[in-house]
Amino acid sequence: MRLSRLGIMALLLLLPGLSMAGQASVEQKIKAAYLYNFTKFIAWPGDDSETFNLCLLGEDAVARLLAPLEKKTAMGLPIHLQHLQRPEQAGSCHILYLAAADGAWNTDNLALQGVLTISSGSSALTVSGEEGFARQGGMIGFVVRKGKVRLQINLQALKNSGLKVSAKLLEVAEIIDGAEQ
C-alpha cells in the first residue's frame, strides 16, 4: 500500500510536465517520476556543482520522458539532463540512469559490470529498470511485480558511494544486501 501511495504521489508531482508524453505508459511515467523524487529521499555528499546532473546512458521510454525535469530544481540547484555516450563521462552525475532498452545492460553481459565499475568510485546514484540491476551492484532497480512498479535497493552499493537514503524510501523498497557475484 505504501509503495502505491508513493508511486502515485511521485506521478502526480510530475504529471503536468509529463502530459505531453501522453503515449507513454503509466509504468514509464511512474519510473520517470521516481527518478525526480529520488532527489528528495537521497542525500549526496557536498560538492561544488552549479547544477544537479541527471545523466542518461542509453535511450528508452523513461529517458524520453525526463525532458520536463530541466524546468525543476533538486537540492536548490537547476536540474541538467546529460545524455552520455560512454560510461566514462559519468564523473559529474548525481543520478546515472541506465536505460533498459533492448537488453543493452543485460546483467549477464560485461557492459553492465563495466558501467558499475566505472561509477563505483563516484557518488552517482545508479538506477535502471534492467532485470537484476540491484542484485548485480546497481543502487536502485525498478522491477514490475503484478503490474506495479517496485524498487529494489542495494544498501551495500549505496553505502560504498557515500549516499544517504531516507528511511521512507527504504520502507517501500525490497532491500538487497549486496551484489550477487
OpenMM code with the backbone's topology and positions (N, CA, C; nanometers):
from openmm import Vec3, app, unit

residues = "MET ARG LEU SER ARG LEU GLY ILE MET ALA LEU LEU LEU LEU LEU PRO GLY LEU SER MET ALA GLY GLN ALA SER VAL GLU GLN LYS ILE LYS ALA ALA TYR LEU TYR ASN PHE THR LYS PHE ILE ALA TRP PRO GLY ASP ASP SER GLU THR PHE ASN LEU CYS LEU LEU GLY GLU ASP ALA VAL ALA ARG LEU LEU ALA PRO LEU GLU LYS LYS THR ALA MET GLY LEU PRO ILE HIS LEU GLN HIS LEU GLN ARG PRO GLU GLN ALA GLY SER CYS HIS ILE LEU TYR LEU ALA ALA ALA ASP GLY ALA TRP ASN THR ASP ASN LEU ALA LEU GLN GLY VAL LEU THR ILE SER SER GLY SER SER ALA LEU THR VAL SER GLY GLU GLU GLY PHE ALA ARG GLN GLY GLY MET ILE GLY PHE VAL VAL ARG LYS GLY LYS VAL ARG LEU GLN ILE ASN LEU GLN ALA LEU LYS ASN SER GLY LEU LYS VAL SER ALA LYS LEU LEU GLU VAL ALA GLU ILE ILE ASP GLY ALA GLU GLN".split()
positions = [
    Vec3(0.0825, -0.1191, 0.0000),
    Vec3(0.0000, 0.0000, 0.0000),
    Vec3(0.0868, 0.1253, 0.0000),
    Vec3(0.1923, 0.1257, 0.0808),
    Vec3(0.2791, 0.2432, 0.0858),
    Vec3(0.3436, 0.2717, -0.0482),
    Vec3(0.3873, 0.1660, -0.1162),
    Vec3(0.4515, 0.1858, -0.2462),
    Vec3(0.3545, 0.2476, -0.3444),
    Vec3(0.2313, 0.2021, -0.3421),
    Vec3(0.1325, 0.2571, -0.4338),
    Vec3(0.1127, 0.4055, -0.4085),
    Vec3(0.1025, 0.4434, -0.2812),
    Vec3(0.0842, 0.5845, -0.2492),
    Vec3(0.2054, 0.6666, -0.2899),
    Vec3(0.3263, 0.6160, -0.2624),
    Vec3(0.4471, 0.6882, -0.3010),
    Vec3(0.4565, 0.6981, -0.4523),
    Vec3(0.4239, 0.5903, -0.5220),
    Vec3(0.4267, 0.5921, -0.6682),
    Vec3(0.3266, 0.6901, -0.7257),
    Vec3(0.2070, 0.6917, -0.6701),
    Vec3(0.1054, 0.7851, -0.7184),
    Vec3(0.1464, 0.9280, -0.6869),
    Vec3(0.2007, 0.9508, -0.5643),
    Vec3(0.2459, 1.0846, -0.5283),
    Vec3(0.3564, 1.1304, -0.6246),
    Vec3(0.4479, 1.0418, -0.6526),
    Vec3(0.5573, 1.0763, -0.7438),
    Vec3(0.5030, 1.1095, -0.8819),
    Vec3(0.4085, 1.0312, -0.9273),
    Vec3(0.3492, 1.0552, -1.0588),
    Vec3(0.2761, 1.1893, -1.0619),
    Vec3(0.2022, 1.2201, -0.9584),
    Vec3(0.1266, 1.3450, -0.9551),
    Vec3(0.2179, 1.4675, -0.9548),
    Vec3(0.3333, 1.4561, -0.8915),
    Vec3(0.4266, 1.5690, -0.8896),
    Vec3(0.4773, 1.6028, -1.0288),
    Vec3(0.4879, 1.5035, -1.1125),
    Vec3(0.5424, 1.5253, -1.2458),
    Vec3(0.4373, 1.5264, -1.3552),
    Vec3(0.3160, 1.4868, -1.3253),
    Vec3(0.2150, 1.4686, -1.4281),
    Vec3(0.1976, 1.5879, -1.5210),
    Vec3(0.1935, 1.7122, -1.4715),
    Vec3(0.1774, 1.8230, -1.5663),
    Vec3(0.2898, 1.8272, -1.6700),
    Vec3(0.4129, 1.8022, -1.6290),
    Vec3(0.5239, 1.8036, -1.7225),
    Vec3(0.5278, 1.6828, -1.8131),
    Vec3(0.4695, 1.5733, -1.7677),
    Vec3(0.4734, 1.4504, -1.8461),
    Vec3(0.3520, 1.4355, -1.9375),
    Vec3(0.2538, 1.5229, -1.9237),
    Vec3(0.1311, 1.5058, -2.0017),
    Vec3(0.1556, 1.5145, -2.1514),
    Vec3(0.2570, 1.5871, -2.1927),
    Vec3(0.2859, 1.5963, -2.3354),
    Vec3(0.3331, 1.4622, -2.3915),
    Vec3(0.3732, 1.3742, -2.3049),
    Vec3(0.4169, 1.2422, -2.3474),
    Vec3(0.3050, 1.1422, -2.3217),
    Vec3(0.1848, 1.1774, -2.3626),
    Vec3(0.0658, 1.1002, -2.3343),
    Vec3(0.0694, 0.9573, -2.3825),
    Vec3(0.1539, 0.9270, -2.4787),
    Vec3(0.1583, 0.7917, -2.5314),
    Vec3(0.2396, 0.6978, -2.4437),
    Vec3(0.3146, 0.7529, -2.3491),
    Vec3(0.3940, 0.6684, -2.2608),
    Vec3(0.3010, 0.5965, -2.1641),
    Vec3(0.3403, 0.4788, -2.1226),
    Vec3(0.2578, 0.4024, -2.0301),
    Vec3(0.2665, 0.4625, -1.8902),
    Vec3(0.1694, 0.4296, -1.8085),
    Vec3(0.1700, 0.4745, -1.6695),
    Vec3(0.2962, 0.4229, -1.6010),
    Vec3(0.3356, 0.2998, -1.6299),
    Vec3(0.4567, 0.2419, -1.5713),
    Vec3(0.5788, 0.3287, -1.6014),
    Vec3(0.5938, 0.3707, -1.7249),
    Vec3(0.7089, 0.4530, -1.7634),
    Vec3(0.7034, 0.5891, -1.6956),
    Vec3(0.5836, 0.6459, -1.6846),
    Vec3(0.5693, 0.7753, -1.6179),
    Vec3(0.6032, 0.7653, -1.4702),
    Vec3(0.5637, 0.6557, -1.4063),
    Vec3(0.5962, 0.6362, -1.2645),
    Vec3(0.7475, 0.6253, -1.2463),
    Vec3(0.8145, 0.5520, -1.3338),
    Vec3(0.9601, 0.5400, -1.3236),
    Vec3(1.0271, 0.6761, -1.3410),
    Vec3(0.9802, 0.7555, -1.4360),
    Vec3(1.0362, 0.8897, -1.4565),
    Vec3(1.0121, 0.9766, -1.3336),
    Vec3(0.8939, 0.9663, -1.2759),
    Vec3(0.8624, 1.0434, -1.1561),
    Vec3(0.9502, 1.0006, -1.0394),
    Vec3(0.9738, 0.8715, -1.0261),
    Vec3(1.0642, 0.8234, -0.9217),
    Vec3(1.2030, 0.8858, -0.9375),
    Vec3(1.2531, 0.8909, -1.0594),
    Vec3(1.3868, 0.9478, -1.0800),
    Vec3(1.3949, 1.0894, -1.0240),
    Vec3(1.2925, 1.1680, -1.0460),
    Vec3(1.2904, 1.3028, -0.9899),
    Vec3(1.2777, 1.2981, -0.8374),
    Vec3(1.1885, 1.2151, -0.7884),
    Vec3(1.1632, 1.2116, -0.6444),
    Vec3(1.2761, 1.1497, -0.5636),
    Vec3(1.3649, 1.0745, -0.6279),
    Vec3(1.4829, 1.0268, -0.5557),
    Vec3(1.5631, 1.1448, -0.5010),
    Vec3(1.5553, 1.2591, -0.5662),
    Vec3(1.6293, 1.3771, -0.5201),
    Vec3(1.5803, 1.4240, -0.3842),
    Vec3(1.4626, 1.3815, -0.3442),
    Vec3(1.4057, 1.4208, -0.2153),
    Vec3(1.4321, 1.3170, -0.1066),
    Vec3(1.4733, 1.1979, -0.1447),
    Vec3(1.4911, 1.0897, -0.0487),
    Vec3(1.6346, 1.0378, -0.0404),
    Vec3(1.7239, 1.0988, -0.1160),
    Vec3(1.8656, 1.0620, -0.1150),
    Vec3(1.9448, 1.1878, -0.0819),
    Vec3(2.0480, 1.1734, 0.0012),
    Vec3(2.1359, 1.2871, 0.0320),
    Vec3(2.2732, 1.2583, -0.0280),
    Vec3(2.3207, 1.3521, -0.1089),
    Vec3(2.4514, 1.3403, -0.1722),
    Vec3(2.5554, 1.4130, -0.0882),
    Vec3(2.6788, 1.3634, -0.0900),
    Vec3(2.7848, 1.4381, -0.0225),
    Vec3(2.7989, 1.5753, -0.0885),
    Vec3(2.8377, 1.6735, -0.0125),
    Vec3(2.8514, 1.8082, -0.0675),
    Vec3(2.9497, 1.8141, -0.1833),
    Vec3(2.9177, 1.8948, -0.2813),
    Vec3(3.0085, 1.9212, -0.3926),
    Vec3(2.9855, 2.0651, -0.4372),
    Vec3(3.0624, 2.1099, -0.5318),
    Vec3(3.0513, 2.2499, -0.5748),
    Vec3(2.9779, 2.2636, -0.7085),
    Vec3(2.8893, 2.1696, -0.7368),
    Vec3(2.8149, 2.1730, -0.8624),
    Vec3(2.7233, 2.2943, -0.8680),
    Vec3(2.7090, 2.3480, -0.9876),
    Vec3(2.6145, 2.4571, -1.0097),
    Vec3(2.4809, 2.4048, -1.0608),
    Vec3(2.4799, 2.2774, -1.0994),
    Vec3(2.3570, 2.2128, -1.1451),
    Vec3(2.3470, 2.0752, -1.0814),
    Vec3(2.2249, 2.0231, -1.0758),
    Vec3(2.2032, 1.8854, -1.0337),
    Vec3(2.2001, 1.8037, -1.1620),
    Vec3(2.2966, 1.7165, -1.1794),
    Vec3(2.3149, 1.6469, -1.3068),
    Vec3(2.2500, 1.5081, -1.3060),
    Vec3(2.1451, 1.4963, -1.3860),
    Vec3(2.0779, 1.3690, -1.4068),
    Vec3(2.1263, 1.3187, -1.5424),
    Vec3(2.2047, 1.2131, -1.5390),
    Vec3(2.2688, 1.1628, -1.6607),
    Vec3(2.1965, 1.0396, -1.7129),
    Vec3(2.1886, 1.0303, -1.8435),
    Vec3(2.1194, 0.9213, -1.9105),
    Vec3(2.2180, 0.8485, -1.9999),
    Vec3(2.2259, 0.7191, -1.9805),
    Vec3(2.3116, 0.6367, -2.0643),
    Vec3(2.2207, 0.5375, -2.1349),
    Vec3(2.2073, 0.5539, -2.2656),
    Vec3(2.1141, 0.4733, -2.3429),
    Vec3(1.9837, 0.5484, -2.3608),
    Vec3(1.8921, 0.4866, -2.4308),
    Vec3(1.7648, 0.5514, -2.4634),
    Vec3(1.6521, 0.4516, -2.4435),
    Vec3(1.5503, 0.4913, -2.3691),
    Vec3(1.4278, 0.4136, -2.3568),
    Vec3(1.3132, 0.5097, -2.3333),
    Vec3(1.1926, 0.4580, -2.3163),
    Vec3(1.0752, 0.5441, -2.2996),
    Vec3(1.0861, 0.6302, -2.1739),
    Vec3(1.1448, 0.5761, -2.0672),
    Vec3(1.1604, 0.6539, -1.9439),
    Vec3(1.2542, 0.7714, -1.9683),
    Vec3(1.3671, 0.7480, -2.0322),
    Vec3(1.4637, 0.8551, -2.0601),
    Vec3(1.3998, 0.9653, -2.1444),
    Vec3(1.3134, 0.9268, -2.2365),
    Vec3(1.2482, 1.0267, -2.3223),
    Vec3(1.1475, 1.1124, -2.2461),
    Vec3(1.1017, 1.0660, -2.1313),
    Vec3(1.0048, 1.1408, -2.0510),
    Vec3(1.0695, 1.2451, -1.9601),
    Vec3(1.1996, 1.2471, -1.9503),
    Vec3(1.2664, 1.3284, -1.8492),
    Vec3(1.2914, 1.4740, -1.8882),
    Vec3(1.2712, 1.5120, -2.0120),
    Vec3(1.2989, 1.6497, -2.0559),
    Vec3(1.2319, 1.7558, -1.9681),
    Vec3(1.1068, 1.7376, -1.9221),
    Vec3(1.0444, 1.8409, -1.8378),
    Vec3(1.1189, 1.8666, -1.7061),
    Vec3(1.2034, 1.7742, -1.6649),
    Vec3(1.2759, 1.7934, -1.5394),
    Vec3(1.3726, 1.9119, -1.5450),
    Vec3(1.4136, 1.9515, -1.6646),
    Vec3(1.5076, 2.0639, -1.6744),
    Vec3(1.4422, 2.1962, -1.6329),
    Vec3(1.3138, 2.1946, -1.6080),
    Vec3(1.2446, 2.3135, -1.5580),
    Vec3(1.2318, 2.3099, -1.4060),
    Vec3(1.2837, 2.2052, -1.3443),
    Vec3(1.2714, 2.1854, -1.1997),
    Vec3(1.4079, 2.2008, -1.1330),
    Vec3(1.4049, 2.1979, -0.9997),
    Vec3(1.5292, 2.2041, -0.9229),
    Vec3(1.5378, 2.0825, -0.8318),
    Vec3(1.6582, 2.0532, -0.7891),
    Vec3(1.6846, 1.9476, -0.6913),
    Vec3(1.7961, 1.9984, -0.6003),
    Vec3(1.7750, 1.9873, -0.4723),
    Vec3(1.8728, 2.0347, -0.3738),
    Vec3(1.9077, 2.1820, -0.3973),
    Vec3(1.8102, 2.2586, -0.4424),
    Vec3(1.8311, 2.4009, -0.4664),
    Vec3(1.9073, 2.4336, -0.5934),
    Vec3(1.9315, 2.3333, -0.6760),
    Vec3(2.0068, 2.3520, -0.7999),
    Vec3(1.9175, 2.3214, -0.9197),
    Vec3(1.9371, 2.3930, -1.0306),
    Vec3(1.8604, 2.3580, -1.1504),
    Vec3(1.9031, 2.2196, -1.2006),
    Vec3(1.8058, 2.1427, -1.2440),
    Vec3(1.8356, 2.0092, -1.2970),
    Vec3(1.8859, 2.0229, -1.4400),
    Vec3(1.9933, 1.9513, -1.4667),
    Vec3(2.0514, 1.9484, -1.6009),
    Vec3(2.0556, 1.8031, -1.6474),
    Vec3(1.9912, 1.7742, -1.7604),
    Vec3(1.9968, 1.6395, -1.8179),
    Vec3(2.1194, 1.6290, -1.9067),
    Vec3(2.1945, 1.5237, -1.8879),
    Vec3(2.3114, 1.4978, -1.9723),
    Vec3(2.2922, 1.3621, -2.0390),
    Vec3(2.2964, 1.3615, -2.1711),
    Vec3(2.2886, 1.2360, -2.2461),
    Vec3(2.4316, 1.1912, -2.2718),
    Vec3(2.4710, 1.0825, -2.2085),
    Vec3(2.6082, 1.0333, -2.2183),
    Vec3(2.6224, 0.9334, -2.3327),
    Vec3(2.7395, 0.9334, -2.3922),
    Vec3(2.7703, 0.8355, -2.4961),
    Vec3(2.8465, 0.7162, -2.4382),
    Vec3(2.9235, 0.7438, -2.3317),
    Vec3(3.0071, 0.6394, -2.2708),
    Vec3(3.0009, 0.6517, -2.1177),
    Vec3(3.0135, 0.5414, -2.0478),
    Vec3(3.0093, 0.5448, -1.9007),
    Vec3(3.1187, 0.6332, -1.8396),
    Vec3(3.2305, 0.6466, -1.9079),
    Vec3(3.3410, 0.7260, -1.8553),
    Vec3(3.3043, 0.8729, -1.8389),
    Vec3(3.1944, 0.9164, -1.8994),
    Vec3(3.1509, 1.0562, -1.8921),
    Vec3(3.0666, 1.0834, -1.7678),
    Vec3(3.0481, 0.9848, -1.6823),
    Vec3(2.9555, 0.9961, -1.5692),
    Vec3(3.0147, 1.0628, -1.4456),
    Vec3(3.1327, 1.1179, -1.4546),
    Vec3(3.2010, 1.1738, -1.3381),
    Vec3(3.1265, 1.2829, -1.2643),
    Vec3(3.0494, 1.3648, -1.3327),
    Vec3(2.9800, 1.4765, -1.2667),
    Vec3(2.8325, 1.4477, -1.2399),
    Vec3(2.7905, 1.3231, -1.2538),
    Vec3(2.6490, 1.2873, -1.2393),
    Vec3(2.6091, 1.2728, -1.0929),
    Vec3(2.4921, 1.3204, -1.0613),
    Vec3(2.4311, 1.2921, -0.9320),
    Vec3(2.3474, 1.1643, -0.9425),
    Vec3(2.2723, 1.1534, -1.0512),
    Vec3(2.1975, 1.0312, -1.0810),
    Vec3(2.2411, 0.9832, -1.2187),
    Vec3(2.2721, 0.8563, -1.2294),
    Vec3(2.3063, 0.7943, -1.3566),
    Vec3(2.1991, 0.6908, -1.3867),
    Vec3(2.1137, 0.7215, -1.4844),
    Vec3(2.0069, 0.6298, -1.5248),
    Vec3(2.0527, 0.5514, -1.6458),
    Vec3(2.0560, 0.4194, -1.6320),
    Vec3(2.0913, 0.3310, -1.7418),
    Vec3(1.9620, 0.2823, -1.8050),
    Vec3(1.9330, 0.3338, -1.9223),
    Vec3(1.8097, 0.2985, -1.9916),
    Vec3(1.8077, 0.1491, -2.0193),
    Vec3(1.6940, 0.0884, -1.9956),
    Vec3(1.6787, -0.0567, -2.0127),
    Vec3(1.6214, -0.0871, -2.1501),
    Vec3(1.6940, -0.0523, -2.2530),
    Vec3(1.6459, -0.0722, -2.3891),
    Vec3(1.7150, -0.1910, -2.4548),
    Vec3(1.6347, -0.2805, -2.5071),
    Vec3(1.6853, -0.3936, -2.5849),
    Vec3(1.7910, -0.4748, -2.5108),
    Vec3(1.7827, -0.4821, -2.3792),
    Vec3(1.8781, -0.5623, -2.3037),
    Vec3(2.0200, -0.5108, -2.3106),
    Vec3(2.0383, -0.3817, -2.3396),
    Vec3(2.1724, -0.3253, -2.3539),
    Vec3(2.2566, -0.3453, -2.2289),
    Vec3(2.1913, -0.3490, -2.1134),
    Vec3(2.2642, -0.3659, -1.9875),
    Vec3(2.2313, -0.5011, -1.9272),
    Vec3(2.2088, -0.5982, -2.0121),
    Vec3(2.1794, -0.7324, -1.9655),
    Vec3(2.2764, -0.7688, -1.8543),
    Vec3(2.2235, -0.8147, -1.7430),
    Vec3(2.3078, -0.8406, -1.6266),
    Vec3(2.4091, -0.9519, -1.6502),
    Vec3(2.3941, -1.0269, -1.7563),
    Vec3(2.4923, -1.1300, -1.7869),
    Vec3(2.6060, -1.0762, -1.8722),
    Vec3(2.5917, -0.9514, -1.9205),
    Vec3(2.6958, -0.9043, -2.0102),
    Vec3(2.7944, -0.8128, -1.9398),
    Vec3(2.9108, -0.8043, -1.9936),
    Vec3(3.0189, -0.7295, -1.9306),
    Vec3(2.9987, -0.5789, -1.9366),
    Vec3(2.9138, -0.5303, -2.0258),
    Vec3(2.8910, -0.3863, -2.0368),
    Vec3(2.8362, -0.3310, -1.9056),
    Vec3(2.7399, -0.3998, -1.8457),
    Vec3(2.6831, -0.3540, -1.7194),
    Vec3(2.7903, -0.3527, -1.6111),
    Vec3(2.8679, -0.4581, -1.6024),
    Vec3(2.9723, -0.4627, -1.4996),
    Vec3(3.0740, -0.3506, -1.5204),
    Vec3(3.1028, -0.3185, -1.6454),
    Vec3(3.1940, -0.2082, -1.6742),
    Vec3(3.1388, -0.0750, -1.6285),
    Vec3(3.0111, -0.0512, -1.6533),
    Vec3(2.9467, 0.0731, -1.6103),
    Vec3(2.9485, 0.0828, -1.4586),
    Vec3(2.9132, -0.0249, -1.3918),
    Vec3(2.9087, -0.0228, -1.2461),
    Vec3(3.0481, -0.0058, -1.1863),
    Vec3(3.1487, -0.0628, -1.2486),
    Vec3(3.2861, -0.0450, -1.2018),
    Vec3(3.3297, 0.0997, -1.2171),
    Vec3(3.2999, 0.1594, -1.3316),
    Vec3(3.3379, 0.2990, -1.3557),
    Vec3(3.2663, 0.3914, -1.2577),
    Vec3(3.1380, 0.3675, -1.2334),
    Vec3(3.0604, 0.4570, -1.1471),
    Vec3(3.0825, 0.4295, -0.9988),
    Vec3(3.1445, 0.3174, -0.9639),
    Vec3(3.1602, 0.2825, -0.8222),
    Vec3(3.2503, 0.3802, -0.7475),
    Vec3(3.3367, 0.4510, -0.8148),
    Vec3(3.4235, 0.5462, -0.7482),
    Vec3(3.3613, 0.6831, -0.7324),
    Vec3(3.2362, 0.6990, -0.7751),
    Vec3(3.1711, 0.8296, -0.7672),
    Vec3(3.0536, 0.8228, -0.6704),
    Vec3(2.9902, 0.9360, -0.6501),
    Vec3(2.8703, 0.9381, -0.5662),
    Vec3(2.7452, 0.9519, -0.6526),
    Vec3(2.7508, 0.8967, -0.7720),
    Vec3(2.6339, 0.8971, -0.8605),
    Vec3(2.5409, 0.7839, -0.8186),
    Vec3(2.4139, 0.8164, -0.8022),
    Vec3(2.3122, 0.7168, -0.7743),
    Vec3(2.2842, 0.6430, -0.9045),
    Vec3(2.3111, 0.5128, -0.9087),
    Vec3(2.2867, 0.4359, -1.0310),
    Vec3(2.1487, 0.3716, -1.0236),
    Vec3(2.0716, 0.3908, -1.1317),
    Vec3(1.9337, 0.3447, -1.1379),
    Vec3(1.9093, 0.2828, -1.2751),
    Vec3(1.8320, 0.1734, -1.2778),
    Vec3(1.7946, 0.1129, -1.4057),
    Vec3(1.6715, 0.0255, -1.3868),
    Vec3(1.6048, 0.0007, -1.4953),
    Vec3(1.4930, -0.0929, -1.4975),
    Vec3(1.5343, -0.2279, -1.5513),
    Vec3(1.6626, -0.2444, -1.5760),
    Vec3(1.7130, -0.3721, -1.6277),
    Vec3(1.6966, -0.4796, -1.5215),
    Vec3(1.6469, -0.5938, -1.5609),
    Vec3(1.6234, -0.7051, -1.4688),
    Vec3(1.7506, -0.7401, -1.3916),
    Vec3(1.7410, -0.7507, -1.2600),
    Vec3(1.8539, -0.7904, -1.1764),
    Vec3(1.9556, -0.6814, -1.1507),
    Vec3(1.9261, -0.5579, -1.1857),
    Vec3(2.0224, -0.4477, -1.1755),
    Vec3(2.0781, -0.4306, -1.0342),
    Vec3(1.9911, -0.4219, -0.9334),
    Vec3(2.0383, -0.4011, -0.7959),
    Vec3(2.1166, -0.5221, -0.7456),
    Vec3(2.0772, -0.6395, -0.7869),
    Vec3(2.1486, -0.7601, -0.7427),
    Vec3(2.2890, -0.7678, -0.8037),
    Vec3(2.3107, -0.7008, -0.9140),
    Vec3(2.4406, -0.7035, -0.9806),
    Vec3(2.5311, -0.5875, -0.9378),
    Vec3(2.4838, -0.5034, -0.8449),
    Vec3(2.5679, -0.3959, -0.7946),
    Vec3(2.5153, -0.2563, -0.8207),
    Vec3(2.4041, -0.2447, -0.8954),
    Vec3(2.3406, -0.1147, -0.9123),
    Vec3(2.2744, -0.0734, -0.7815),
    Vec3(2.2481, 0.0546, -0.7643),
    Vec3(2.1937, 0.1020, -0.6369),
    Vec3(2.0423, 0.0869, -0.6267),
    Vec3(1.9703, 0.1296, -0.7311),
    Vec3(1.8241, 0.1166, -0.7296),
    Vec3(1.7795, 0.0559, -0.8618),
    Vec3(1.7044, -0.0507, -0.8503),
    Vec3(1.6490, -0.1155, -0.9680),
    Vec3(1.4976, -0.1073, -0.9658),
    Vec3(1.4399, -0.0747, -1.0816),
    Vec3(1.2947, -0.0794, -1.0963),
    Vec3(1.2572, -0.2211, -1.1357),
    Vec3(1.1596, -0.2771, -1.0696),
    Vec3(1.1052, -0.4074, -1.1082),
    Vec3(0.9540, -0.3935, -1.1135),
    Vec3(0.8914, -0.4694, -1.1998),
    Vec3(0.7459, -0.4667, -1.2099),
    Vec3(0.6950, -0.6005, -1.1600),
    Vec3(0.6122, -0.5930, -1.0565),
    Vec3(0.5530, -0.7128, -0.9977),
    Vec3(0.4024, -0.6939, -0.9907),
    Vec3(0.3303, -0.7874, -1.0485),
    Vec3(0.1832, -0.7820, -1.0504),
    Vec3(0.1346, -0.6474, -1.1028),
    Vec3(0.2023, -0.5987, -1.2064),
    Vec3(0.1606, -0.4760, -1.2721),
    Vec3(0.1979, -0.3478, -1.1995),
    Vec3(0.2751, -0.3561, -1.0919),
    Vec3(0.3130, -0.2377, -1.0152),
    Vec3(0.4643, -0.2207, -1.0159),
    Vec3(0.5067, -0.0945, -1.0234),
    Vec3(0.6495, -0.0637, -1.0188),
    Vec3(0.6962, -0.0746, -0.8744),
    Vec3(0.7968, -0.1543, -0.8538),
    Vec3(0.8577, -0.1735, -0.7218),
    Vec3(1.0041, -0.1315, -0.7305),
    Vec3(1.0629, -0.1062, -0.6155),
    Vec3(1.2040, -0.0684, -0.6096),
    Vec3(1.2829, -0.1771, -0.5394),
    Vec3(1.4012, -0.2035, -0.5914),
    Vec3(1.4993, -0.2860, -0.5213),
    Vec3(1.6156, -0.1924, -0.4913),
    Vec3(1.6569, -0.1884, -0.3655),
    Vec3(1.7667, -0.1004, -0.3248),
    Vec3(1.8804, -0.1858, -0.2724),
    Vec3(1.9984, -0.1643, -0.3285),
    Vec3(2.1194, -0.2343, -0.2876),
    Vec3(2.1888, -0.1468, -0.1825),
    Vec3(2.1706, -0.1808, -0.0549),
    Vec3(2.2253, -0.0994, 0.0536),
    Vec3(2.3770, -0.0932, 0.0527),
    Vec3(2.4421, -0.2027, 0.0175),
    Vec3(2.5885, -0.2029, 0.0159),
    Vec3(2.6421, -0.1068, -0.0898),
    Vec3(2.5816, -0.1067, -0.2071),
    Vec3(2.6251, -0.0154, -0.3128),
    Vec3(2.6040, 0.1297, -0.2703),
    Vec3(2.4913, 0.1595, -0.2068),
    Vec3(2.4660, 0.2951, -0.1577),
    Vec3(2.5685, 0.3343, -0.0513),
    Vec3(2.5944, 0.2445, 0.0415),
    Vec3(2.6912, 0.2721, 0.1485),
    Vec3(2.8294, 0.3001, 0.0893),
    Vec3(2.8690, 0.2205, -0.0081),
    Vec3(3.0011, 0.2380, -0.0698),
    Vec3(3.0145, 0.3722, -0.1411),
    Vec3(2.9035, 0.4273, -0.1863),
    Vec3(2.9071, 0.5531, -0.2613),
    Vec3(2.9060, 0.6760, -0.1714),
    Vec3(2.8724, 0.6575, -0.0448),
    Vec3(2.8626, 0.7709, 0.0456),
    Vec3(2.7265, 0.8392, 0.0423),
    Vec3(2.6315, 0.7851, -0.0343),
    Vec3(2.4972, 0.8414, -0.0397),
    Vec3(2.4184, 0.7965, 0.0835),
    Vec3(2.3303, 0.8823, 0.1288),
    Vec3(2.2424, 0.8503, 0.2418),
    Vec3(2.1000, 0.8418, 0.1891),
    Vec3(2.0315, 0.7350, 0.2264),
    Vec3(1.8946, 0.7133, 0.1790),
    Vec3(1.7969, 0.7290, 0.2952),
    Vec3(1.6852, 0.7933, 0.2687),
    Vec3(1.5816, 0.8155, 0.3679),
    Vec3(1.5154, 0.6842, 0.4070),
    Vec3(1.4798, 0.6732, 0.5329),
    Vec3(1.4075, 0.5560, 0.5806),
    Vec3(1.2736, 0.5424, 0.5101),
    Vec3(1.2140, 0.6545, 0.4702),
    Vec3(1.0857, 0.6488, 0.3995),
    Vec3(1.0988, 0.5756, 0.2665),
    Vec3(1.2094, 0.5967, 0.1980),
    Vec3(1.2310, 0.5274, 0.0717),
    Vec3(1.2586, 0.3788, 0.0973),
    Vec3(1.3341, 0.3499, 0.2020),
    Vec3(1.3639, 0.2107, 0.2350),
    Vec3(1.2373, 0.1329, 0.2713),
    Vec3(1.1395, 0.2006, 0.3307),
    Vec3(1.0145, 0.1344, 0.3691),
    Vec3(0.9386, 0.0782, 0.2498),
    Vec3(0.9522, 0.1408, 0.1342),
    Vec3(0.8741, 0.0981, 0.0185),
    Vec3(0.9546, 0.0123, -0.0783),
    Vec3(1.0744, -0.0260, -0.0377),
    Vec3(1.1635, -0.0992, -0.1287),
    Vec3(1.1939, -0.2392, -0.0775),
    Vec3(1.2299, -0.3236, -0.1718),
    Vec3(1.2872, -0.4531, -0.1373),
    Vec3(1.4364, -0.4284, -0.1188),
    Vec3(1.4886, -0.4680, -0.0038),
    Vec3(1.6286, -0.4410, 0.0271),
    Vec3(1.7155, -0.5557, -0.0229),
    Vec3(1.8182, -0.5177, -0.0969),
    Vec3(1.9188, -0.6132, -0.1448),
    Vec3(2.0448, -0.5804, -0.0655),
    Vec3(2.0974, -0.6785, 0.0073),
    Vec3(2.2104, -0.6507, 0.0965),
    Vec3(2.3421, -0.6282, 0.0240),
    Vec3(2.3569, -0.6754, -0.0938),
    Vec3(2.4811, -0.6579, -0.1692),
    Vec3(2.4697, -0.7270, -0.3027),
    Vec3(2.5696, -0.7031, -0.3867),
    Vec3(2.5678, -0.7620, -0.5201),
    Vec3(2.5945, -0.9113, -0.5103),
    Vec3(2.5230, -0.9867, -0.5904),
    Vec3(2.5500, -1.1311, -0.6008),
    Vec3(2.6597, -1.1502, -0.7031),
    Vec3(2.7639, -1.2071, -0.6621),
    Vec3(2.8771, -1.2242, -0.7526),
    Vec3(2.8833, -1.3633, -0.8077),
] * unit.nanometer
topology = app.Topology()
chain = topology.addChain("A")
for resn in residues:
    res = topology.addResidue(resn, chain)
    for name in ("N", "CA", "C"):
        topology.addAtom(name, app.Element.getBySymbol(name[0]), res)
